[in-house]
Amino acid sequence: MRVIIVGAGQVGSSIAESLDDDHEVVVIDTDDSRVESLTYSLDVLAIEGDGTSLATLREADVGAADLFIASTDDDETNIVTCATAKTASDAFTIARVRSTNYLQTWEESGGAFGVDFMVSTNLLAAETITRVIGLPAAQNVDVFAEGSVLLAEFCIPANSPIAGQTVAEADDQFNELTVAAVLHEDGLIVPDGETKLATGDEIVVIGSAESTRAFAADLATDRDENRDVIIIGGSQIAVQTAELLGERGLQPRLIERDPERARELAERLPQTTVMSSDATDREFLTREHVGDADVAIAALGADEKNLLASLLADRVGVDRTIAVVESAEYTDLFEAVGVDAAINPRDATAEEIIRFTLDGRMENVAIIDHDRAEVLEIQIDDDSTLAGQPITDATDDLPARVTIGAITRDGEFITPRGDTVVEVGDHVVVFVETEVVDAVASRL
Amino acid sequence: MAVRVDVRTSASLLGVVLQALTVPLAALVGVAALYGDSLLPFVVPTLLSLAVGTGLQRFERSAPGPREAFLLVALAWLAVALVGTIPFVLTGAGVFASPANALFEAMSGITTTGATVITDFGLHSRSILLWRSVLQWLGGLGILVLAVGLLSELSVSGAQLMETETQTQDVTKLAPKIAETARLLGGIYTGLTGLMVVVLLVLAFGGLAPALSLYDAIAHALTAVSTAGFSPEAASIGAFSPAVQWATIPFMFVGATNFVLLYYLLQGDPSRLRASEEFRFYLAIVLGATALVAISLFVNGRFGTVETTLRHALFQVVSIVTTTGYATVDFDLWSPLSRHVLFVGMFVGGMAGSTTCSIKTVRWLVVLKSFRRDLFTAIHPEAIRPVRLTGSPVEESTIRDIYTYTLVSVVIFALLTVFVVVDTTWSAAALSEFEAMGAAASTFLNIGPAFGFAGPYGSYAGFPVATKLVMTILMWIGRIEIVPVLVLFTRAFWRS
């Protein structure tokens, strides 16, 4: 497949990175230093130029492209780029936007602007945040098999009953759950039954929705379901999150400094109590009992402010803090200094776009820990190595190690254990390290 | 400084209104001929309004701005009342020997108040009694056009709210032009009036309304949908059978319902009416007040059957809350609880965008909601919580206007009460404070009947002349929502 990506920012590069092995990838960016560094780091053709100009697109041979992705940081540029590409090509166009206005127009018109698929960064980030809120203690949550399978990342807190147990013990305790990976500072471990879980470990689990919730509740015994939510800041992501939470019947509180913006938000969000104040005003935080909240989400529009706001919220006693982080390299840092979950809006966007490059049987993908591993959802056909034999035998036949996290058969969840036999037509959620993903995925 | 109001434009438009007025006046000439009444009382005003109207209409006219519209509205109601007075003065029968009484009756008519000075209905001709009903029907039509068309253009608070409440971006967008919107709503109004005539006649033919003639059907249809309340019968609707009484209730109720919502209902979209918080509030007030009155009547054993109790309770509550002012019995004889519920009901009024008068449910709803919001922000001073009507936020400036309007209304009512009490004491008329309050509210808020000698089966003729003149002026001010009249007395209106 020939893929053209316009915009080599974080989203564009991470898409390019996950596609360059199997596909013919062309990246277009106006910044010559980015173009240069991409040329060296990835197996792609990098072109310096403006994606909205037809000349540049012709240089990238847009006419031969199968997939065209506009992922610059500017909504209008992305839309115009797609429209321009459509004039010279039949490629499937994907535009990344922040504003939900464009998304709405696009959805209602059934494909306006020459865009075949539109991804809203803000909406995806808000969806991620609401999923994380729905699962106490989780740092990241993804859904598979239409919601019946959850993939979640947790950090094991001190005095958690799971700390000190082996993976086998944990798996036994939670019937429909598999610990797929343990992330240490020095790397990613695919555990066997004997691997011990320690306080501070980050673990990736795959399981049925109920079982994952039970696990999350057990992991953090002191945390109830997050009902009382404080949103700090009035950014687009904050608004989307408040709307999603409102739809779920929650009544979040939102703190916005600018009175005019606050009024605008209050009019738009009937379920949300909007407060016009500085979120760093401690007197205000005490008076409004912000410390009693179950979770605080910092979505102020700047990483430093989000960090400060989360730490302050933690300080006044909020159980759990979630911060929006625009720069991917800060996510670990944020989590290291005490933010419970750092959400990067671009991660979700890249995942969503990569889904389009998957071949027919692959239904979904999630990227783990800066693309050190991927979780794939695959529908099993006759050619699959997994089909018709017990998992232990099947995995031995594969060129590299994979962990089968979940199986759904006709919508029913099946816990994968060594002797489970996978049948044709099953949906299998597998955890694979990125370096072997290409070798393994074709055999599954 | 030069006068900044284009008086000529207002005068010219007033001329058009007066010209239009000749049509119903001329029709009344025909009615008078039919009943063998004297033609003069209608011929004179017909010719006069034609002449004055045509004269004024010739003034050079440019596009009216808000000031010209305010002036036009204030003058139109006043001028029609003055022309409407002429037939009463010319007959000079009974109480109309006094011009003050004649003016009171005409103003009560055009403002859809329904307060009457007539003491003996037998003294007046059929055509004069019908003229009262026609004046009220015209007043209702006028206010409907004003509420939907002009007031929204002038951004007077009630109309802005209606935009929120009916969830149309702009009320006038029902149709692209105000004239077209007015025509649509006028059509619904006329249609409802016609429907009521038909319903009453069907009851009459079916033997359910033995006392009702075609004349009665028309005279009452003209004053029910307009929520006005004049009746050619001394006993009002009480002169007719229970079937007629039941049939009148829905027409009063619908007359005080937002006509824009009615329009959507007729288009086959009942969702807007169902969703309207104001409509629910209006309905809840009517049902709640009815329950209170019915319980009080039942406990006191005033009426023999449950049907009679419910009918009279519902009829009187709907009549007062919609500001119609009909009666089926003399409710002045009821228990203090019932009488006071009705008194409080006078201040409510029906929905904005209808023919109703008084303060209107939408204003009370916003006042209540914003007060509840204030209670919340007292605890959470930083909270920003827009007041919402049917989901849409209400502008803070609109809320301020509504508070002011409501307060000013109550203050004017209080001052009028004081005036009525003092003036009647001087003239040695027997009037309690409650009766004075009732009469003040009933005239200023355009309801009609009050308590005591101004009760539903009584007459305002007993008030001193000064009181009647002040009430006449306040009916005028109250009907066109205070602002268009009072703004004429500000310097800012006349200067640049």
Boltz contact constraints between the chains, C-beta under 6 A:
constraints:
  - contact:
      token1: [A, 262]
      token2: [B, 384]
      max_distance: 6.0
  - contact:
      token1: [A, 263]
      token2: [B, 384]
      max_distance: 6.0
  - contact:
      token1: [A, 266]
      token2: [B, 384]
      max_distance: 6.0
  - contact:
      token1: [A, 266]
      token2: [B, 386]
      max_distance: 6.0
  - contact:
      token1: [A, 267]
      token2: [B, 386]
      max_distance: 6.0
  - contact:
      token1: [A, 267]
      token2: [B, 393]
      max_distance: 6.0
  - contact:
      token1: [A, 273]
      token2: [B, 383]
      max_distance: 6.0
  - contact:
      token1: [A, 274]
      token2: [B, 384]
      max_distance: 6.0
  - contact:
      token1: [A, 275]
      token2: [B, 382]
      max_distance: 6.0
  - contact:
      token1: [A, 275]
      token2: [B, 383]
      max_distance: 6.0
  - contact:
      token1: [A, 276]
      token2: [B, 382]
      max_distance: 6.0
  - contact:
      token1: [A, 276]
      token2: [B, 384]
      max_distance: 6.0
  - contact:
      token1: [A, 277]
      token2: [B, 382]
      max_distance: 6.0
